Amino acid sequence: MKPILSLSTCWCSPRHQDGYRMLEEMAKLGFEYVELSHGIRITLVPGILKAVEEGVIKVASLHNFCPLPTGVMQAAPNLFEPSADDPREHDQWLRHTKRTIDFAAQVQAKVVVCHLGSVKFFWFSPARALDKFAEAHAGQSLMEDPAYRALLEKSLGKLRHRMGPFWERTQASVREILGYAAEKGVKLGLENREAFTELPLDADYPAFLESLPPGAAAGYWHDTGHAKIKEDAGLLHHREHLQKLAARTIGFHLHDVDTTGKDHQPVGSGQIDFKMVSEFWRPEHLLTLELSPRVKVEGVISSKARIEELIQSK
């Protein structure tokens, strides 16, 4: 048994009007599985269902929200957040997350990848100061600068001081949806994020996952690009982070990060050590190439070949 390798529709959904043709294109590149990402417009759904029914391709995972809410025409994974203090937004998050789970069950997908909200600031987010520092010191190793380390510590303090209610709402929202996911035979993939104010904070992931009920229909979903961005910012150590969460990991988003910090690049074209990452792959894992729509077909094919090579070498 080997990990399932799929291609995310985020690579091609913006330029397709027919879901059948979209999945047909991906199948012709040699993919047996896809992830239906958060850019799936409702108009693509009939073709997707037809392609799945005919066996053109299989669906390994979905990314919340999928399909997009009616009237939303572009990717919007943070349209509604589980951390929101507005009960109406929470209700919409719950409604559309259940809708995604229903769709996952319909296409026999195993996992729904979820974002878990963020901390909101009324005026000045501490992320701004970090961004400005990084822009002013582009190309430099930030963690070697004592001024940056001091700023980072101060910013993390502000974030933790503010995050309490947001984090409590996120955890309550996750627990609220777990039973529904279990009933449908779907697991939630709780994804690490790249933005400073997004939840959970990376250091909080192990305790968060341990706090979930035994046998909960959820696990950790590791995004390589997000982890690299956080590593460069001094917020985690990539290998150590993977080690801490290995027992609860269920899948990966695979994409590279170039020297400018741009992610969703072809595997092997940037800075990420995918051989190291592959040490944490297990046979039951889902591996998803999550590439930018700007990546050429050649980049998709080379990424697929590189990951397959690493799978075979295990």
Helices and strands as residue ranges (DSSP letters): E 4-8, G 9-11, G 13-15, H 19-28, E 33-36, G 42-44, H 45-54, E 58-63, H 87-106, E 111-114, H 126-136, G 142-144, H 146-184, E 187-191, G 202-204, H 205-211, E 218-223, H 224-232, H 238-245, G 246-248, E 249-254, H 274-278, E 286-289, H 297-312
